[in-house]
């Protein structure tokens, strides 16, 4: 299962961590994992190209991506909110394979 943890401070997103594989299918055949990966990497690219977010703050490790120290810049927040909406859309179709928590 893919676990998404969204941390907010005063209603603003401060960190997003995406961890684990969806495991909805065989390796390289997992459409849920592919969908999640596409959305997350697209958002990382959008943060880099369409906002003031410092892309060096994005942590890529085995089975984990963390978008950390998210500023309160309006564009950065909007792009991160779009990520949450997209991941929640995937969760509605595949609830067994993705969990999203907020703190």
ChimeraX attribute file (.defattr): number of C-alpha atoms within 10 A of each C-alpha:
attribute: neighborCount
match mode: 1-to-1
recipient: residues
	/A:1	16
	/A:2	19
	/A:3	17
	/A:4	22
	/A:5	16
	/A:6	19
	/A:7	17
	/A:8	14
	/A:9	10
	/A:10	6
	/A:11	7
	/A:12	16
	/A:13	22
	/A:14	18
	/A:15	19
	/A:16	22
	/A:17	17
	/A:18	22
	/A:19	19
	/A:20	16
	/A:21	20
	/A:22	21
	/A:23	17
	/A:24	16
	/A:25	11
	/A:26	8
	/A:27	10
	/A:28	8
	/A:29	11
	/A:30	14
	/A:31	15
	/A:32	22
	/A:33	23
	/A:34	14
	/A:35	14
	/A:36	21
	/A:37	15
	/A:38	12
	/A:39	18
	/A:40	20
	/A:41	13
	/A:42	13
	/A:43	19
	/A:44	20
	/A:45	13
	/A:46	17
	/A:47	22
	/A:48	15
	/A:49	11
	/A:50	13
	/A:51	17
	/A:52	13
	/A:53	23
	/A:54	14
	/A:55	16
	/A:56	9
	/A:57	12
	/A:58	19
	/A:59	12
	/A:60	11
	/A:61	9
	/A:62	7
	/A:63	10
	/A:64	15
	/A:65	20
	/A:66	18
	/A:67	23
	/A:68	19
	/A:69	14
	/A:70	20
	/A:71	16
	/A:72	14
	/A:73	12
	/A:74	12
	/A:75	16
	/A:76	19
	/A:77	19
	/A:78	15
	/A:79	17
	/A:80	25
	/A:81	15
	/A:82	13
	/A:83	20
	/A:84	18
	/A:85	12
	/A:86	16
	/A:87	19
	/A:88	17
	/A:89	12
	/A:90	18
	/A:91	17
	/A:92	10
	/A:93	11
	/A:94	14
	/A:95	13
	/A:96	13
	/A:97	18
	/A:98	26
	/A:99	18
	/A:100	16
	/A:101	9
	/A:102	10
	/A:103	9
